[in-house]
Amino acid sequence: MDVPDSREMKGQIALVTGSARGIGKGIALVLAQRGVNVVISDVNFEEAKATAAEMESLGVKSMPLKFDVSKSDEVASAFSQISEKFGRLDILVNNAGITRDGLIMRMKDEDWDAVIAINLKSVFLCTKEAIKMMSKQRYGRVANIASVVAFMGNAGQANYSASKAGIIGLTKTTAKEYAKRGITANAVAPGFIKTAMTDALPEKVKEDMLSAIPIGQFGEIEDVANAVAFLVSPEARYITGNVIHVNGGMYM
């Protein structure tokens, strides 16, 4: 297969997991604005269809998919559908994630297992399938959404912190194994980003968080999306195995 035009992203195919809303949707939107055809994956299929329609209103092709990112058979089926529709995959953004917070002593096994499965195992499964397609093309971009807590830790988030730290190691290994196939793998580690989930936090928690951010304000979804868009662009061709921190100086 031909390598995409190195001068632009227009016409490339991207899959963004967990992209019906929030940060995932923001990433899909920025890619669509750059002419990338986007596959919208989410457990909420109605929201995925609505988001896919938004992408198409920007003049690109889009495809909504519902599958469990932690189950290998469903992941394999989803990638087969992408291959059938588009014939290739140029960009994979592993964004899907959940939280099941609790102190270590009180954390239930099922809460640990669920977060590790959705946040970390999914990255392995989706990357594994994407690599098969990208290797044949001799071209591909993988961007994984980690978190500042992978580096700082966070009380009450042992499972989440561990899953995001695991993503960093997996990203670096992917980068080393497939660089010679024309594939790069990088991660973005957001800090406190304004979303519907963070908006629901108590004001005292938000005030404490804000005091730890040197820039003095919370990040926007677009801040994360723009970092991802750069990493999967031709301009970042010589960057692989790295992490971009998008946290306003919360962690340095």
C-alpha positions, 0 to 999 in steps of 0.5 A: 500500500502507498504511504499517505502524502507526507505533506498533509493528513487529509484523507487519512483514516483514524480510530479514536476509542471512547470518542462519542463525547469528552476528550475523545470527541475533542480529538476526533473533531480536531482530526476531522477539521484536518481532513481525517476520516474518523471512526467513532467508537463508544459503548453508547452507540446513539451518542457515537452515531450523533458524533459521527454525524457531526464529523461528516458535517465537516466534510469527512467520512465517519463511522460509528462503532460500538464494541467492548475495548477490553474483549479481544473478539469484539476488538478484532471484529471492529477492526475487520469492519474498519478494514472492510469500509476504509481498506486501511488505518493510519491513526489509532488513538487509545482514549477509552477509560473509566474510573472506579476510585477507592482507597487501596485497603477498601478497593474491590477486586472487581473495581481494580480489574475493570479499570485495568481492563478498560484503560490498559488491556484495551490499549494492548488489544487495539494496538495489536490489531492496528499494528497488523494493518499499519505494518502492511502499509509501512506507516502508522501513528499510535497515540495513547492517552495516559494521565498526570497521575501515572507520574504523580500517583493520586490517593484513591486512584491506585487502579487508575494510576497503575493503568495509566502508568502501564500505558507509558511502558506499553507505548515505549515498547510499541515504539521500539518494536515497530519503528522500522515499520514506519510506525510511531507510538507516543502518549499524551498525559493530561492534567486537570482538564475541564470536562463534564466529569471534572465539572461535577467535582466539589468546589473545594477539590477544584480549588485545591487542584487549581492551587497546584497548577502554575499556569493558574487555570484548568486545561481545555479539551482542545489542549489535549486534542491539539497535542494528539493531532501533532503527534499523529501528524507528519510533522512528528515523524521523528518523535516516538516513544515519548510523552507530552505532558499537558498539565499547565505545569502541575507536574514537571 
